[in-house]
């Protein structure tokens, strides 16, 4: 495919830290992403330590490919899949034959930037609620995102959009764990604004519990219970876990079954 004719996007060396740049395509706003090989050795090591401690697969390495070109091709396939379901995702406008770059449509401002620019706490909640409710809808469709930090969502008059699908959580863990992991990451991202709104994180957990299917809600409670005693958790993750355990006390399946058999108490 012939590269699109835009100004500087294709001339950024791929070894630079900046890999996604805004540009135009056919006179419309667009983004060009360059393939970079990357991966966090620290996060991988932490995951290797936490998985046996918790018995959960949410700490498995989720990036689809270490090689950037394969990761871009995977991301394009996921956008096509989720777009086919009806989710608002970017369209691939052009890409290199070897997937060294791809250009996608613009969905609007990312959610983190919008919330950062919003001084009113209640309005911030409205925006963050929209993101959490959209995540619950995605889970209700039997889908997952992979890394839904607020910078990976967009918000506009058309609603919530989704970005950055390089993480293939669904292939390395059961669906309900991939969905619970999504929710945990969204909550970790939301700690950014919890200093000014102490009730924000419990509110978001409650909202998700009301909107999402029961299986990922139960798994989220299990994740919170498994992580709560771990002193290794960074502060932001610890705040998210505290909110989960405060709203969703975990009960083992056997205990729930026994309560059901016993019937209602007088």
C-alpha positions in Angstrom: 0.0 0.0 0.0 1.3 3.5 -0.9 2.1 5.5 2.2 -0.3 8.4 2.7 1.0 11.9 2.0 1.2 13.6 5.3 3.8 15.9 6.6 6.2 14.6 9.3 4.6 11.4 10.7 6.5 8.9 8.6 9.9 10.6 9.2 10.1 10.0 13.0 12.8 7.4 13.6 11.4 4.3 15.2 14.0 4.3 18.0 12.5 7.4 19.6 10.2 7.2 22.6 7.5 9.0 20.7 5.8 6.4 18.5 2.3 7.8 17.9 1.8 11.2 16.3 -1.2 13.2 15.2 -1.5 14.0 11.6 -4.1 14.3 8.8 -5.3 11.8 6.2 -7.5 13.0 3.3 -7.9 16.3 5.2 -9.2 14.6 8.3 -7.5 14.2 11.7 -5.7 10.9 12.1 -3.0 9.2 14.0 0.1 7.3 12.8 1.6 4.7 15.1 5.1 3.2 14.4 6.0 -0.3 15.4 8.4 -0.5 18.3 9.7 -3.5 20.1 9.0 -3.1 23.8 8.2 -4.8 27.0 8.6 -4.1 30.7 11.0 -6.5 32.3 10.0 -5.1 35.7 6.3 -5.8 35.2 7.1 -9.2 33.8 9.2 -10.1 36.9 6.5 -8.8 39.2 3.9 -10.9 37.4 6.0 -14.0 37.7 6.2 -13.4 41.5 2.5 -12.5 42.0 0.9 -15.3 40.0 1.9 -18.2 42.3 1.1 -16.0 45.4 -2.5 -15.3 44.2 -3.3 -18.2 42.0 -4.6 -15.8 39.4 -3.6 -15.5 35.7 -4.2 -11.8 35.6 -0.4 -11.3 36.1 0.5 -13.2 32.9 2.3 -11.2 30.3 -0.4 -9.8 28.0 1.3 -7.9 25.2 0.4 -9.9 22.1 3.9 -9.7 20.6 7.3 -8.5 21.6 7.9 -7.5 18.0 6.2 -4.2 17.3 5.1 -5.0 13.7 3.3 -8.2 14.8 1.7 -6.2 17.6 0.4 -3.5 15.2 -1.1 -6.2 13.0 -2.8 -7.8 16.0 -4.1 -4.5 17.1 -5.7 -3.9 13.7 -7.4 -7.3 13.8 -8.8 -6.6 17.2 -10.2 -3.2 16.2 -11.9 -4.8 13.2 -13.3 -7.5 15.5 -14.7 -5.0 18.1 -15.8 -2.6 15.5 -17.8 -5.4 13.9 -19.6 -5.9 17.2 -20.5 -2.2 17.3 -17.9 -0.7 19.6 -16.4 2.7 18.6 -12.8 2.0 17.6 -10.5 3.6 15.1 -10.6 2.6 11.5 -7.3 1.6 9.9 -6.9 4.1 7.1 -3.5 2.9 5.8 -0.6 0.7 6.8 2.8 -0.4 5.6 2.9 -3.8 4.0 5.2 -5.0 6.8 3.2 -3.3 9.5 6.0 -1.0 10.4 3.4 1.8 10.7 -0.3 2.2 10.5 -2.6 5.2 10.3 -6.0 5.2 12.0 -8.9 7.6 12.3 -9.3 10.0 15.2 -12.0 9.4 17.8 -11.6 12.6 19.8 -10.0 13.6 23.0 -8.7 10.9 25.3 -10.7 10.5 28.6 -7.8 11.3 30.9 -7.1 14.6 29.2 -10.8 15.6 29.4 -11.0 14.7 33.1 -7.7 16.5 33.9 -9.1 19.6 32.3 -12.3 19.4 34.3 -12.1 21.2 37.7 -15.6 20.3 38.9 -15.6 17.0 40.8 -19.2 16.0 39.9 -18.5 16.6 36.2 -15.4 14.5 36.4 -17.5 11.7 37.8 -19.9 11.9 34.9 -17.0 11.4 32.5 -15.5 8.6 34.5 -18.9 6.9 35.0 -19.3 6.9 31.2 -16.0 5.1 30.8 -16.8 2.5 33.5 -20.3 1.9 32.1 -18.9 1.5 28.6 -16.4 -1.1 30.0 -19.3 -3.0 31.7 -21.1 -3.0 28.3 -18.0 -4.4 26.6 -17.9 -7.2 29.2 -21.6 -7.9 28.8 -20.9 -8.6 25.1 -18.3 -11.2 26.2 -15.4 -9.0 25.2 -12.4 -7.4 27.0 -10.1 -4.5 26.3 -6.6 -5.5 27.6 -5.4 -2.2 29.1 -8.2 0.3 29.6 -6.5 3.1 31.4 -8.3 6.4 30.8 -5.7 7.5 28.2 -6.8 4.5 26.2 -10.4 5.7 26.0 -11.8 8.7 24.1 -14.9 10.7 24.9 -17.0 12.9 22.6 -20.6 13.6 21.8 -20.8 10.2 20.2 -19.8 8.5 23.5 -16.9 6.4 24.5 -14.3 5.2 22.1 -11.5 2.7 22.6 -7.8 2.8 21.7 -4.6 0.7 21.9 -5.4 -3.0 21.6 -1.9 -4.5 21.8 -2.6 -6.5 24.9 -4.0 -10.0 24.3 -5.3 -10.8 27.8 -7.9 -13.1 26.4 -5.4 -15.7 25.2 -3.5 -16.0 28.4 -6.2 -16.1 31.0 -9.9 -17.0 31.4 -12.4 -14.5 30.1 -13.7 -13.5 33.6 -10.1 -12.8 34.7 -9.4 -10.7 31.6 -12.5 -8.7 32.4 -11.7 -8.3 36.1 -8.2 -7.2 35.1 -9.7 -4.6 32.8 -11.7 -3.2 35.7 -8.8 -3.2 38.1 -6.7 -1.3 35.6 -9.5 1.3 35.0 -9.7 1.8 38.8 -5.9 2.1 39.1 -6.0 4.8 36.4 -8.9 6.6 38.3 -6.8 6.9 41.4 -5.3 9.9 39.6 -8.4 11.9 40.7 -9.2 10.1 44.0 -7.1 12.5 46.0 -9.8 15.2 45.4 -12.7 12.8 45.6 -12.3 10.2 48.3 -15.5 8.3 47.4 -14.6 8.1 43.7 -13.1 4.6 43.6 -15.9 2.9 45.7 -18.4 4.7 43.6 -16.9 3.3 40.4 -16.7 -0.2 41.8 -20.4 0.0 42.8 -21.3 1.3 39.3 -19.5 -1.6 37.6 -21.1 -4.1 39.9 -24.6 -2.8 38.9 -23.9 -2.8 35.2 -21.6 -5.7 34.5 -22.4 -9.5 34.3 -22.1 -11.4 37.5 -19.1 -13.5 36.5 -16.6 -10.7 36.2 -18.0 -9.0 39.2 -17.4 -12.1 41.3 -13.9 -12.4 39.8 -13.2 -8.8 40.7 -14.1 -9.5 44.3 -11.8 -12.5 44.2 -9.0 -10.4 42.7 -9.4 -7.9 45.5 -9.4 -10.6 48.2 -6.2 -12.2 46.7 -4.3 -8.9 46.4 -5.4 -7.2 49.7 -2.7 -8.9 51.9 0.2 -8.2 49.5 2.5 -5.4 50.8 4.2 -5.3 47.4 1.3 -3.4 45.8 2.2 0.1 44.6 0.2 2.8 46.3 -2.2 3.4 43.4 -3.0 -0.3 43.0 -3.4 -0.6 46.7 -6.1 2.2 46.7 -8.0 0.4 43.9 -7.8 -2.9 45.8 -9.1 -1.2 49.0 -12.1 0.1 47.1 -12.8 -3.3 45.6 -12.7 -5.1 48.9 -14.7 -2.4 50.6 -17.6 -2.7 48.1 -17.3 -6.4 47.1 -16.5 -8.6 50.0 -15.4 -11.9 48.5 -17.1 -15.1 49.5 -15.8 -18.5 48.3 -18.2 -20.3 45.9 -18.7 -23.1 48.5 -19.8 -20.5 51.1 -22.3 -19.0 48.7 -23.6 -22.5 47.8 -24.1 -23.4 51.5 -26.0 -20.2 52.2 -28.2 -20.9 49.2 -29.0 -24.4 50.5 -29.7 -23.1 54.0 -32.4 -20.8 52.7 -33.3 -17.4 54.0 -32.8 -16.7 57.6 -35.8 -15.8 59.9 
